[in-house]
Amino acid sequence: MPRNTRLPGHELRNEGAPFAWSSGRYVRQRETWTGKGLCSCGAVSDVLDSNNARKRWHRAHKDEMRQSGGDRG
């Protein structure tokens, strides 16, 4: 059975879809796989080249939050 990786306050926006900063906000990229991942806590990944890479980033981000004892980024 898969391990539950949920952490309140930390949801990956659009299942790891790529985002880029444009006109003062993050906008979803629809014609490329390259972009940043966004967590609901406000954390932003580096530019990554796939949805799976952004999902891996988000798992690592949540693990860091658990280790630091914080539920918010």
Secondary structure, DSSP 8 states (H G I E B T S, - for coil): -------TT--BGGGG--EEEETTEEEE-SS-S-BB-BBTTS-B---BSSHHHHHHHHHHHHHHHHHHT-S--
